[in-house]
Amino acid sequence: MNSKELERIDSEKMYEVYDKWPQTAKESYEMNLEKFNVKDVDHIVFAGMGGSGTIGDVMSSLLSKDDIHVSVVKGYLLPKTVDSNTLVVLTSISGNTDETLTVLKNNLKSNAKFIAFSSGGKLQELSQKNNISYHIIPEYHSPRASFLTFLYSIINVLEDVLPLKRTDVTESFLKLNEVKNEINSSNLNEKNNALKLANWISSIPLMYYPLGLEAAAVRFKNSMQENAKTHTIIENIVEASHNGVVAWEKPTNIQPILLQGTDDYIKTKERWKILKEFFDEKYIKYQEVFSKDGSILSKLVCLIYQLDFTSIYKAISSGIDPSPVNSIDFIKSKL
């Protein structure tokens, strides 16, 4: 792959947006946005689909060790546990996501607290009409390419609500820049781990992940499906050890990828060792992807950055334009 192929096949220059991701993340966090501060919140619900849904997945991981209960809604209905101590964060990057709009419409009389984020659209109209706290955030290229813009804008606005350390946020910018230097579109060589993984994938990838990195695995599946237009499977490594691993007993064209954290739980590390021994004995080739050191925020955003670029490089190497999502457009046109 070379830069001319990127320019020729990627019609809307998605890769250029990703080259700027670290800068975009920092600028989004530092934007002068009105802070949202409420008291007595013990439950936060993140509602959104696709790229917006990944924001909820990441937030759930960030808050997993805190006292605040987190729910992620990818659909039409809020949990029945929503009450006056609940904050519902609605995210639709386009502003026209049917599921997210339905969640708000059906709960306008709820005593929960609501805040909405979009680039405009019907969510802006509905929020402002009903005095819902609302922030307009710019969309760059597409919802999936705008992921970090929205993630860091939401962290910015909810800074007084979320129990996140500012040092963890600033650390993530440094880590993102490290990843950029390794995988950006000007570095199309053997040292580019995103490109190496893309070149290795020739069939259907199956990514095994530990619980703490689930958000990165889900995002990889979504990005491979949208950008490279290829089926992708993900499985929790511990759960797969009780069922999914049996499927390797017969020949298959599935390709395993082991997504590992630098500080995985000791029993999870043991499971990785056993699984690799199992694959080696059966001559099953696999790839390993490791997180960066640092906070869970740094780990997740850096993995998502690398794996999103893998999906773009896989698309280009297959002669596929990563930008159009005609199937999604077809479904949305019928709603």
C-alpha positions in Angstrom: 0.0 0.0 0.0 1.2 3.5 -0.8 -0.2 7.1 -0.4 -1.5 7.2 -3.9 -3.7 4.2 -3.2 -5.0 5.9 -0.1 -5.9 9.0 -2.1 -7.4 7.1 -5.0 -9.6 4.6 -3.0 -10.6 6.6 0.1 -12.9 9.0 -1.8 -13.7 11.2 1.3 -10.2 11.1 2.8 -11.1 9.4 6.0 -7.5 8.7 6.7 -6.7 12.5 6.9 -9.3 12.9 9.7 -7.6 10.0 11.6 -4.2 11.5 11.2 -5.5 14.5 13.2 -7.2 12.5 15.9 -4.8 13.4 18.8 -5.0 17.1 18.0 -8.8 16.8 17.7 -9.1 15.1 21.0 -7.1 17.7 22.8 -9.0 20.6 21.2 -12.3 19.0 22.1 -11.4 18.7 25.7 -10.1 22.2 25.8 -13.1 23.8 24.1 -15.0 26.5 26.1 -18.1 24.4 26.7 -20.6 25.1 29.5 -20.1 22.6 32.3 -22.9 20.4 33.5 -23.0 20.0 37.2 -25.8 18.2 39.1 -25.8 16.8 42.6 -26.8 13.4 43.9 -26.2 11.4 40.7 -25.7 7.7 41.4 -26.7 6.3 38.0 -25.6 7.4 34.6 -27.2 6.1 31.4 -25.4 6.5 28.1 -27.8 6.2 25.2 -26.5 6.0 21.6 -25.9 3.8 18.6 -22.9 2.9 16.5 -20.0 5.4 17.2 -22.2 7.1 19.8 -22.7 3.8 21.5 -19.0 3.2 21.7 -18.8 6.4 23.8 -21.1 4.7 26.3 -18.9 1.5 26.2 -15.8 3.6 27.0 -17.5 5.6 29.7 -18.7 2.4 31.3 -15.2 1.1 31.5 -13.8 4.4 32.9 -16.4 4.4 35.7 -16.3 0.6 36.4 -14.4 1.0 39.7 -16.4 3.9 41.0 -19.6 4.0 43.1 -21.7 5.4 40.2 -23.8 2.8 38.4 -23.5 2.9 34.6 -25.9 1.6 32.0 -25.3 1.6 28.3 -28.5 1.7 26.1 -28.2 0.7 22.5 -31.9 0.7 21.6 -35.2 2.3 22.4 -35.8 1.8 26.1 -34.3 3.1 29.3 -33.7 0.8 32.3 -36.6 0.7 34.8 -34.1 1.7 37.5 -34.0 5.3 36.1 -35.1 7.8 38.8 -34.4 11.3 40.0 -30.8 10.4 40.8 -30.2 9.3 37.3 -28.3 11.3 34.6 -29.2 10.2 31.0 -26.6 11.2 28.4 -28.0 11.1 24.9 -25.6 11.1 22.0 -26.4 11.1 18.4 -23.5 12.4 16.3 -25.8 12.9 13.3 -28.6 14.2 15.5 -31.1 12.0 13.7 -30.6 8.5 15.2 -34.1 7.0 15.5 -33.4 5.0 18.7 -31.9 7.9 20.6 -34.7 10.2 19.6 -37.2 7.6 20.7 -35.5 7.4 24.1 -35.9 11.1 24.6 -39.5 11.3 23.3 -40.7 8.5 25.5 -39.1 10.0 28.7 -39.8 13.7 28.5 -41.9 13.5 31.6 -39.3 11.4 33.5 -37.8 12.9 36.7 -34.3 11.9 35.6 -31.8 14.5 34.5 -31.1 14.7 30.7 -28.3 16.1 28.6 -27.9 15.7 24.9 -25.0 15.9 22.4 -25.2 16.0 18.6 -24.0 17.9 15.5 -27.5 19.3 15.1 -30.5 17.5 13.6 -33.7 16.5 15.2 -32.0 15.9 18.6 -31.1 19.5 18.8 -34.6 20.6 17.9 -36.3 18.2 20.4 -33.9 19.1 23.2 -34.2 22.8 22.8 -38.0 22.6 22.5 -38.2 20.7 25.8 -35.5 22.7 27.7 -33.1 19.7 27.7 -29.5 20.7 28.3 -27.9 20.4 24.9 -24.5 20.8 23.3 -23.8 21.0 19.6 -20.5 19.3 18.7 -19.1 19.4 15.1 -19.1 16.2 13.1 -15.9 15.5 11.0 -16.3 13.2 8.0 -18.7 10.7 9.6 -20.1 9.7 13.0 -17.4 7.0 13.4 -14.6 9.3 12.5 -15.9 11.9 15.0 -15.7 9.5 17.9 -12.9 11.2 19.8 -14.4 14.7 19.1 -17.6 13.7 20.9 -15.9 11.5 23.6 -13.6 14.3 24.8 -16.3 17.0 24.5 -18.5 14.9 26.7 -15.7 14.4 29.2 -15.2 18.2 29.1 -18.8 19.0 29.7 -19.3 16.4 32.4 -16.0 16.9 34.1 -17.6 17.9 37.4 -19.9 14.9 37.3 -17.5 12.2 36.2 -14.9 10.9 38.8 -12.1 11.2 36.2 -8.6 12.5 37.0 -7.5 15.4 34.8 -4.0 13.8 34.7 -5.5 10.7 33.1 -7.1 12.8 30.4 -3.9 14.8 29.6 -1.9 11.5 29.7 -4.2 10.1 27.0 -3.2 13.0 24.6 0.5 12.0 25.0 -0.3 8.4 24.4 -2.4 9.1 21.3 0.5 11.1 19.8 2.8 8.1 20.4 0.3 5.9 18.5 0.0 8.5 15.7 3.7 8.5 15.1 3.5 4.7 14.6 0.4 4.3 12.5 -0.4 7.5 10.6 -0.8 7.5 6.8 2.6 8.9 6.2 4.2 5.9 7.9 3.2 3.1 5.5 6.0 0.7 6.3 6.8 -2.5 8.3 6.8 -0.5 11.6 3.2 0.4 11.3 1.3 -2.1 13.5 -2.1 -1.1 12.2 -1.0 -1.7 8.6 0.7 -5.0 9.6 -2.5 -6.3 11.2 -4.6 -5.2 8.2 -2.2 -7.1 5.8 -2.4 -10.2 8.0 -6.2 -10.3 7.9 -7.2 -12.3 4.9 -10.5 -13.8 6.0 -12.8 -13.3 9.0 -11.1 -12.1 12.2 -12.1 -13.2 15.6 -10.9 -10.9 18.4 -10.6 -12.3 21.9 -10.6 -9.6 24.6 -10.6 -9.3 28.4 -13.6 -7.6 30.1 -11.8 -4.3 30.7 -11.0 -3.8 27.0 -14.5 -4.8 25.7 -15.1 -1.3 24.4 -12.1 -1.5 22.1 -13.1 -5.0 20.8 -16.7 -3.8 20.0 -15.4 -0.8 18.3 -13.0 -3.0 16.2 -15.9 -5.1 15.1 -18.0 -2.1 14.1 -15.1 -0.4 12.3 -14.2 -3.5 10.3 -17.8 -3.9 9.3 -18.3 -0.3 8.3 -15.0 0.5 6.8 -13.7 -2.8 5.4 -17.2 -4.2 4.8 -16.1 -7.5 6.3 -17.7 -9.8 9.0 -15.9 -9.7 12.3 -16.4 -11.7 15.5 -15.5 -10.8 19.1 -15.5 -13.0 22.2 -14.6 -12.5 25.8 -11.5 -14.7 26.4 -12.7 -16.1 29.7 -16.2 -16.9 28.5 -14.8 -18.4 25.2 -12.7 -20.8 27.3 -16.0 -22.4 28.3 -17.6 -22.7 24.9 -16.1 -20.9 21.8 -12.7 -22.6 22.0 -14.3 -25.9 21.0 -15.0 -24.6 17.5 -11.3 -24.7 16.8 -11.4 -28.5 16.8 -12.3 -28.5 13.1 -10.6 -26.6 10.3 -11.7 -23.1 9.7 -10.7 -19.9 7.9 -11.3 -17.8 11.0 -8.3 -15.8 12.1 -7.8 -15.2 15.9 -6.5 -11.9 17.3 -5.6 -11.7 21.0 -6.3 -8.2 22.5 -4.4 -8.0 25.7 -3.9 -5.3 28.4 -0.5 -4.6 29.8 -1.9 -5.2 33.3 -4.6 -7.8 32.8 -5.8 -9.6 35.9 -3.4 -12.4 36.8 -6.0 -15.1 36.0 -6.7 -13.6 32.7 -2.9 -13.6 31.9 -2.9 -17.3 32.7 -5.8 -17.8 30.3 -3.9 -16.0 27.5 -0.9 -18.3 28.1 -3.1 -21.4 27.9 -4.9 -20.2 24.8 -1.6 -19.5 23.0 -0.3 -22.9 23.9 -3.6 -24.4 22.5 -3.2 -22.5 19.2 0.5 -23.5 18.9 -0.3 -27.2 19.4 -2.9 -27.0 16.7 -0.7 -24.9 14.4 -3.3 -22.1 14.4 -1.7 -18.8 13.5 -2.8 -15.8 15.5 -1.9 -12.1 16.1 -1.4 -10.3 19.3 -2.4 -6.7 20.0 -1.3 -5.0 23.3 -2.6 -1.9 25.0 -0.4 1.0 25.9 0.6 1.5 29.5 -1.4 4.1 31.5 -4.9 4.7 32.6 -7.9 2.8 31.2 -8.8 5.9 29.2 -5.3 5.9 27.5 -5.6 2.1 26.9 -9.0 2.3 25.3 -8.6 5.4 23.1 -5.1 4.2 21.8 -6.4 0.8 21.0 -9.4 2.2 19.2 -7.1 4.6 17.3 -4.9 1.8 16.2 -7.7 -0.7 15.3 -9.7 1.9 13.5 -6.7 2.6 11.3 -6.4 -1.2 10.8 -9.9 -1.2 9.4 -9.2 1.7 7.0 -5.9 0.1 5.8 -7.8 -3.2 5.3 -10.4 -1.5 3.2 -7.8 0.2 1.0 -5.7 -2.9 0.6 -8.9 -4.7 -0.6 -9.8 -1.9 -3.0 -12.8 -0.8 -0.9 -13.7 2.8 -0.2 -14.1 2.9 3.6 -16.4 5.9 3.6 -19.8 4.9 2.1 -22.2 2.8 4.3 -24.9 2.1 1.8 -26.5 -0.7 3.8 -27.0 1.6 6.8 -28.4 4.3 4.6 -30.9 1.8 3.2 -32.1 0.7 6.6 -32.4 4.3 7.8 -34.4 5.3 4.8 -37.0 2.7 5.7 -37.4 3.9 9.4 
